[in-house]
């Protein structure tokens, strides 16, 4: 019976697959490792009941969101920006 070779690397998802790119991925997997997904025991994110605007700290329900189409930006309009400006006194 033939002895098994000693493995210098740990197992990868690309073990046993032929080809240059599988060898490339096997090589770099030794340094990169698996993806870092975070703590599996962390509770899921619960969004706040009344979210506030990061710009003006007002409630988000008072804001107007103008969605842009393809290739156009989306704008967030704060309530203070929508209010008409008072005329300046001379």
Secondary structure, DSSP 8 states (H G I E B T S, - for coil): -------SS---TTTT--SHHHHHHHHHHHHH-S-----TTS------SS-B-TTT-SBGGG-EEE---TTS--EEE-HHHHS-------
